[in-house]
């Protein structure tokens, strides 16, 4: 789906809007290692505790609307820095507290995140799926046994500084592979998938839509052209807008927020040919939720027409957000029949088809192992990757085969095995790239 039909939340700091997925926080929302929220952090029976990588803007709009419908309720937000950190925190907590960790809901993050939560026995079934279909173009929108449901939909592409491309007479990228153009060396913005869920999704999509070996060639060249690997994907649009980079991989809502801020004459968003996949942004109730009834009310509100309209309507519109437009595609199909005339989303994602097949189950099974593989081979010794770009054949390297990663991923919970494999991969990368 082309991005000019979609949108989601905005940027950190300079944008004043922000999005979900894997951004950092400020203001009223939760912060790394702690919790926050405009409602305070009391822990009585009327307090709902939510762990979420969603932005402050999303937290504020949903909290305000929910509290208006449920007077006296308090919300406590927790975030450990980004989707990946939130996931690891919940997984580790359930290892020592299998009956429950004192948190009610997990709100935001990709389908793979929630599949991993389910694998960790960290979720409990939802009472219903609220009219959301099981799949969209083969990608699950509802977890097995109704353990989670998509609250919004997203896709990924390329944010470009059109003014710089024109000034420097550079060809605009049309595909993921085009970001590997040697003319863009040092000018591409990427994020570390070990910290950013959005970054992870981009790399997984490239590997699946291009194929394993061809996908690694693309990733090798992307890394060679990277200015750096940011910790958060939410930093990348700001870098493009400033001109520090000319292009960056981006989830659609980060990009559209940046374009709204900077202007369509300066920035643009490109849906890569043959490389677009629509993915869910779910919500779920954690096992042992201390306020399970309130948690069910929260999920029901987020999935209701009133909650879903917060994603798509502009700020100030009747039934829309109050302080910031969220630029998101709702997951509720009924909201597209018809699409409100003032909606920021003017196309029905359920009427489109993904460019290529996408295996969400495979992606979930190998997520953490793949992130560590990318870190060990392309990110931790980035200078060596960049230096090797001029050597013939150096950027045509897949460090291991896809079947081998699948086998390794099955043992990734074994910390000694994981440490040994990461060390092996790092050594192989140093030998290959000459670090």
C-alpha positions as CSV (number, residue, x, y, z in Angstrom):
1,X,0.0,0.0,0.0
2,X,1.4,3.4,-0.9
3,X,2.2,5.6,2.1
4,X,0.3,8.6,0.9
5,X,-2.8,6.6,1.8
6,X,-1.5,5.7,5.2
7,X,0.0,7.3,8.2
8,X,0.8,6.9,11.8
9,X,2.3,8.9,14.6
10,X,5.1,11.3,14.6
11,X,8.6,12.0,15.5
12,X,10.4,12.6,18.8
13,X,11.2,16.1,19.9
14,X,11.4,18.2,16.8
15,X,8.1,16.8,15.4
16,X,6.1,17.1,18.6
17,X,4.1,14.0,17.4
18,X,5.5,10.5,17.8
19,X,4.7,7.0,16.9
20,X,4.7,3.6,18.3
21,X,6.8,0.6,17.7
22,X,10.2,1.5,19.0
23,X,10.6,5.1,19.7
24,X,12.1,6.8,22.7
25,X,10.0,8.9,25.0
26,X,9.8,12.2,26.7
27,X,7.1,14.2,28.6
28,X,4.2,12.4,30.1
29,X,4.8,8.9,28.8
30,X,6.9,6.0,30.3
31,X,10.6,6.2,30.1
32,X,13.4,3.6,29.8
33,X,13.6,1.6,33.0
34,X,10.6,3.2,34.6
35,X,7.0,4.2,34.2
36,X,5.1,7.4,33.8
37,X,2.0,8.8,32.4
38,X,-0.1,11.8,33.1
39,X,-2.3,9.8,35.5
40,X,0.5,9.0,38.0
41,X,1.6,5.6,39.2
42,X,-0.6,4.5,42.0
43,X,-1.3,0.8,42.3
44,X,-4.8,0.4,43.6
45,X,-7.5,-1.7,42.3
46,X,-8.5,1.0,39.9
47,X,-5.1,1.3,38.3
48,X,-4.3,-0.4,34.9
49,X,-0.6,-1.1,34.3
50,X,0.4,-1.1,30.6
51,X,3.9,-1.8,29.1
52,X,4.1,-0.2,25.8
53,X,6.7,1.1,23.3
54,X,4.0,3.5,22.0
55,X,4.8,7.2,22.0
56,X,3.6,9.7,24.6
57,X,1.1,11.1,22.1
58,X,-0.5,7.7,21.6
59,X,-0.5,7.0,25.3
60,X,-2.0,10.4,26.0
61,X,-4.8,10.2,23.5
62,X,-5.9,6.7,24.4
63,X,-5.6,7.3,28.1
64,X,-7.6,10.5,27.9
65,X,-10.4,8.9,25.9
66,X,-10.5,5.8,28.1
67,X,-10.6,7.7,31.3
68,X,-13.5,9.9,30.0
69,X,-15.5,6.7,29.4
70,X,-14.3,5.2,32.8
71,X,-14.1,7.9,35.4
72,X,-11.9,7.2,38.4
73,X,-9.6,4.8,36.5
74,X,-5.8,5.4,36.7
75,X,-3.2,4.3,34.2
76,X,0.4,3.5,34.7
77,X,2.7,3.2,31.7
78,X,5.9,1.3,31.6
79,X,8.6,1.3,28.8
80,X,12.1,-0.1,28.8
81,X,13.2,2.0,25.8
82,X,11.8,0.3,22.7
83,X,9.9,-2.8,21.6
84,X,12.8,-5.1,21.8
85,X,13.7,-4.0,25.4
86,X,10.1,-4.3,26.5
87,X,9.9,-7.8,25.1
88,X,13.1,-8.9,26.8
89,X,11.9,-7.4,30.1
90,X,8.6,-9.2,30.1
91,X,10.2,-12.5,29.0
92,X,12.8,-12.3,31.8
93,X,10.2,-11.3,34.4
94,X,8.0,-14.3,33.5
95,X,10.9,-16.7,33.8
96,X,11.1,-15.9,37.5
97,X,7.4,-15.1,38.0
98,X,5.4,-17.5,35.8
99,X,2.1,-16.7,37.5
100,X,2.2,-13.0,36.6
101,X,4.5,-10.0,36.8
102,X,2.1,-7.3,38.1
103,X,1.5,-5.8,34.6
104,X,-1.9,-6.0,32.9
105,X,-1.4,-5.3,29.2
106,X,1.2,-5.2,26.5
107,X,0.2,-2.5,23.9
108,X,2.2,-2.1,20.7
109,X,4.9,-3.9,18.8
110,X,4.8,-6.2,15.8
111,X,3.1,-9.6,15.5
112,X,6.4,-11.3,16.1
113,X,6.7,-9.6,19.5
114,X,3.4,-11.0,20.5
115,X,4.1,-14.5,19.1
116,X,7.2,-14.5,21.3
117,X,5.2,-13.4,24.3
118,X,2.8,-16.2,23.6
119,X,5.7,-18.7,23.4
120,X,6.9,-17.4,26.8
121,X,3.4,-18.2,28.2
122,X,3.0,-14.5,29.0
123,X,-0.4,-13.9,27.5
124,X,-4.0,-14.9,28.3
125,X,-6.8,-15.3,25.8
126,X,-8.9,-12.3,24.8
127,X,-12.7,-12.6,25.1
128,X,-13.1,-11.9,21.3
129,X,-11.3,-10.6,18.2
130,X,-13.6,-7.6,17.7
131,X,-14.3,-8.2,14.1
132,X,-10.6,-8.3,13.0
133,X,-10.0,-11.1,10.5
134,X,-7.5,-13.9,11.3
135,X,-5.1,-12.9,8.5
136,X,-4.4,-10.2,5.9
137,X,-2.7,-11.4,2.8
138,X,-1.4,-14.4,4.8
139,X,-0.1,-12.3,7.7
140,X,-1.8,-13.1,11.0
141,X,-3.8,-10.3,12.6
142,X,-5.0,-12.5,15.5
143,X,-2.8,-14.7,17.6
144,X,-3.3,-18.4,18.1
145,X,-6.1,-19.1,20.6
146,X,-7.0,-15.4,20.5
147,X,-4.0,-14.5,22.6
148,X,-3.6,-11.1,20.8
149,X,-5.3,-9.0,18.2
150,X,-4.0,-6.3,15.8
151,X,-4.9,-2.9,17.1
152,X,-3.5,-1.1,14.1
153,X,-1.7,-1.9,10.8
154,X,1.7,-0.7,9.5
155,X,4.0,-1.0,6.5
156,X,7.6,0.0,5.9
157,X,9.5,1.9,3.2
158,X,12.1,4.6,2.5
159,X,12.0,8.2,3.7
160,X,13.9,10.5,1.4
161,X,15.1,14.1,1.4
162,X,14.0,15.0,-2.1
163,X,15.7,18.3,-1.9
164,X,19.1,16.7,-1.4
165,X,18.6,14.1,-4.0
166,X,17.8,16.8,-6.5
167,X,20.6,19.0,-5.4
168,X,23.2,16.3,-5.6
169,X,21.7,14.7,-8.8
170,X,21.1,11.4,-7.2
171,X,18.6,8.8,-8.5
172,X,15.7,8.4,-6.1
173,X,15.5,4.8,-4.8
174,X,12.6,2.6,-6.0
175,X,13.6,-0.6,-4.2
176,X,15.4,-1.7,-1.0
177,X,18.4,-2.6,-3.2
178,X,18.7,0.9,-4.5
179,X,19.8,2.1,-1.1
180,X,23.0,0.1,-1.7
181,X,24.0,2.5,-4.5
182,X,27.7,3.4,-3.9
183,X,26.8,7.0,-4.6
184,X,24.9,7.0,-1.3
185,X,27.9,5.9,0.9
186,X,27.7,7.3,4.4
187,X,24.3,8.9,3.7
188,X,21.8,6.1,4.6
189,X,20.0,6.0,8.0
190,X,19.6,2.6,9.6
191,X,18.7,1.5,13.1
192,X,19.9,-1.4,15.2
193,X,17.3,-4.3,15.2
194,X,18.5,-5.4,18.6
195,X,16.9,-2.3,20.0
196,X,14.4,-1.2,17.4
197,X,11.4,-3.4,16.5
198,X,10.8,-1.3,13.3
199,X,14.4,-1.9,12.2
200,X,14.0,-5.6,12.7
201,X,10.8,-5.7,10.6
202,X,12.6,-3.9,7.7
203,X,15.5,-6.4,7.7
204,X,13.2,-9.4,8.0
205,X,11.0,-8.1,5.1
206,X,14.1,-7.6,2.9
207,X,15.3,-11.2,3.6
208,X,11.8,-12.6,2.9
209,X,10.8,-10.6,-0.2
210,X,14.3,-10.8,-1.9
211,X,15.2,-14.3,-0.7
212,X,17.9,-15.2,1.8
213,X,21.1,-14.9,-0.3
214,X,19.9,-12.0,-2.4
215,X,18.6,-10.3,0.8
216,X,21.9,-10.5,2.5
217,X,23.6,-8.9,-0.5
218,X,21.1,-6.0,-0.1
219,X,21.8,-5.8,3.7
220,X,25.6,-5.9,3.2
221,X,25.3,-2.9,0.9
222,X,22.9,-1.1,3.1
223,X,25.3,-1.4,6.0
224,X,28.2,-0.3,3.8
225,X,26.3,2.9,3.0
226,X,25.1,3.6,6.6
227,X,26.0,6.8,8.3
228,X,25.6,4.8,11.5
229,X,23.1,2.4,13.2
230,X,20.9,4.4,15.5
231,X,19.5,2.8,18.6
232,X,16.0,4.0,17.8
233,X,14.2,4.1,14.5
234,X,12.5,7.3,15.6
235,X,15.8,9.1,15.2
236,X,16.1,8.4,11.5
237,X,13.4,10.8,10.1
238,X,15.0,13.6,12.0
239,X,18.3,12.7,10.5
240,X,16.8,12.8,7.0
241,X,15.0,16.1,7.6
242,X,18.3,17.7,8.9
243,X,20.2,16.4,5.9
244,X,22.5,14.3,7.9
245,X,21.3,11.4,5.7
246,X,19.6,11.6,2.4
247,X,17.4,8.5,3.0
248,X,16.4,6.1,5.8
249,X,14.4,3.0,6.2
250,X,11.2,3.9,8.0
251,X,7.9,2.6,9.3
252,X,5.1,4.5,7.5
253,X,3.9,6.6,10.4
254,X,7.3,8.0,11.3
255,X,7.8,9.0,7.6
256,X,4.4,10.7,7.2
257,X,4.8,12.7,10.4
258,X,8.2,13.9,9.2
259,X,6.7,14.9,5.8
260,X,3.9,16.8,7.5
261,X,6.4,18.7,9.6
262,X,9.0,19.4,6.9
263,X,6.7,19.7,3.8
264,X,6.1,17.5,0.8
265,X,8.5,19.6,-1.2
266,X,11.4,18.6,1.0
267,X,10.7,15.0,2.1
268,X,9.0,12.0,0.5
269,X,8.1,8.4,1.2
270,X,8.7,5.5,-1.2
271,X,7.0,2.2,-0.9
272,X,9.7,-0.2,-2.3
273,X,8.7,-2.1,-5.4
274,X,8.3,-5.8,-4.6
275,X,9.1,-5.2,-0.9
276,X,6.0,-4.0,0.8
277,X,4.4,-6.1,3.6
278,X,1.5,-4.9,5.8
279,X,2.0,-6.0,9.4
280,X,-0.1,-5.9,12.7
281,X,0.6,-3.7,15.7
282,X,-1.2,-5.8,18.4
283,X,-2.6,-5.5,21.9
284,X,-2.9,-8.3,24.5
285,X,-3.5,-9.0,28.2
286,X,-0.6,-10.5,30.2
287,X,-1.0,-13.7,32.1
288,X,-1.8,-13.0,35.8
289,X,-3.0,-9.5,35.1
290,X,-3.7,-8.0,38.5
291,X,-6.6,-6.0,37.1
292,X,-7.9,-8.4,34.5
293,X,-11.4,-7.0,34.3
294,X,-10.1,-3.5,33.8
295,X,-7.6,-4.9,31.2
296,X,-10.5,-6.4,29.2
297,X,-12.3,-3.1,29.3
298,X,-9.1,-1.4,28.0
299,X,-8.7,-3.8,25.1
300,X,-12.4,-3.5,24.3
301,X,-12.1,0.3,24.2
302,X,-8.9,0.3,22.0
303,X,-10.7,-2.1,19.6
304,X,-14.0,-0.2,19.6
305,X,-15.0,2.2,16.9
306,X,-14.4,5.1,19.3
307,X,-10.9,3.8,20.1
308,X,-10.0,2.9,16.5
309,X,-11.0,6.4,15.2
310,X,-8.3,7.9,17.3
311,X,-5.8,6.3,14.9
312,X,-7.2,7.8,11.7
313,X,-8.9,11.1,12.4
314,X,-7.0,14.4,12.6
315,X,-6.6,16.1,15.9
316,X,-9.5,18.3,16.9
317,X,-12.0,16.4,14.8
318,X,-15.1,15.1,16.5
319,X,-14.2,11.7,17.9
320,X,-10.6,12.2,17.0
321,X,-7.4,12.8,19.1
322,X,-7.2,16.1,21.1
323,X,-3.5,17.0,21.0
324,X,-1.8,15.2,18.1
325,X,-2.8,13.3,15.0
326,X,-1.7,9.7,15.2
327,X,-1.5,8.9,11.5
328,X,-2.4,5.2,11.8
329,X,-4.4,2.6,9.9
330,X,-7.0,1.1,12.2
331,X,-7.3,-2.6,12.3
332,X,-11.1,-2.6,12.5
333,X,-12.4,-3.4,9.0
334,X,-15.7,-1.7,9.6
335,X,-14.1,1.7,9.8
336,X,-13.2,1.6,6.1
337,X,-16.9,1.1,5.1
338,X,-17.1,3.9,4.3
339,X,-13.9,5.8,5.1
340,X,-14.6,9.1,6.9
341,X,-14.2,12.0,4.6
342,X,-11.8,13.7,7.0
343,X,-9.7,10.6,7.7
344,X,-6.0,10.7,7.4
345,X,-6.2,7.2,5.9
346,X,-8.0,7.3,2.6
347,X,-7.5,3.7,1.5
348,X,-8.7,0.4,2.7
349,X,-5.8,-1.9,3.6
350,X,-8.1,-4.9,3.4
351,X,-8.6,-4.2,-0.3
352,X,-4.9,-4.4,-1.1
353,X,-2.4,-7.3,-1.5
354,X,1.1,-7.6,-0.1
355,X,3.8,-7.4,-2.8
356,X,5.3,-10.8,-1.8
357,X,4.3,-13.7,0.5
358,X,5.5,-13.2,4.1
359,X,5.9,-16.0,6.7
360,X,5.1,-14.5,10.0
361,X,5.7,-17.7,11.9
362,X,9.2,-18.1,10.5
363,X,9.9,-14.5,11.3
364,X,8.8,-14.9,14.9
365,X,10.8,-18.1,15.5
366,X,14.1,-16.6,14.3
367,X,13.6,-13.0,15.5
368,X,16.1,-12.8,18.3
369,X,18.7,-15.0,16.7
370,X,18.5,-12.9,13.5
371,X,18.9,-9.7,15.4
372,X,22.0,-11.0,17.0
373,X,23.3,-12.3,13.7
374,X,22.8,-8.8,12.1
375,X,24.5,-7.2,15.1
376,X,27.5,-9.5,15.1
377,X,28.2,-9.4,11.4
378,X,27.1,-6.0,10.1
379,X,26.7,-3.6,13.0
380,X,29.3,-4.1,15.7
381,X,32.2,-3.8,13.2
382,X,30.5,-1.4,10.9
383,X,33.8,0.4,10.0
384,X,35.2,-2.8,8.6
385,X,32.0,-3.4,6.5
386,X,32.4,0.1,5.1
387,X,36.0,-0.4,4.3
388,X,35.3,-3.6,2.5
389,X,32.9,-2.0,0.1
390,X,35.6,-1.3,-2.4
391,X,36.8,-4.9,-2.5
392,X,35.2,-7.2,-5.1
393,X,32.8,-9.8,-3.7
394,X,33.0,-8.6,-0.1
395,X,29.5,-7.3,-0.1
396,X,28.0,-10.5,-1.5
397,X,28.2,-12.4,1.8
398,X,25.5,-14.3,3.7
399,X,27.2,-15.2,7.0
400,X,25.2,-18.5,7.4
401,X,22.4,-20.3,5.6
402,X,18.8,-19.8,6.4
403,X,18.4,-23.4,7.5
404,X,21.3,-23.0,9.9
405,X,19.8,-19.9,11.4
406,X,16.5,-21.8,11.9
407,X,18.4,-24.6,13.8
408,X,20.3,-22.0,15.9
409,X,17.2,-20.1,16.7
410,X,15.6,-23.2,18.3
411,X,18.4,-23.1,20.9
412,X,18.5,-19.3,21.5
413,X,17.1,-19.5,25.0
414,X,20.3,-21.3,26.0
415,X,22.5,-18.4,27.1
416,X,25.8,-20.3,26.7
417,X,24.8,-21.4,23.2
418,X,23.8,-17.9,22.2
419,X,27.0,-16.4,23.5
420,X,29.1,-19.0,21.7
421,X,27.3,-18.4,18.4
422,X,27.5,-14.6,18.6
423,X,31.3,-15.0,19.1
424,X,31.6,-17.3,16.2
425,X,29.6,-14.9,13.9
426,X,31.7,-12.0,15.0
427,X,34.9,-13.9,14.3
428,X,33.6,-14.9,10.9
429,X,32.7,-11.3,10.1
430,X,36.1,-10.0,11.1
431,X,37.8,-12.6,8.9
432,X,35.6,-11.8,6.0
433,X,35.6,-8.0,6.1
434,X,39.1,-7.8,7.4
435,X,38.5,-6.0,10.7
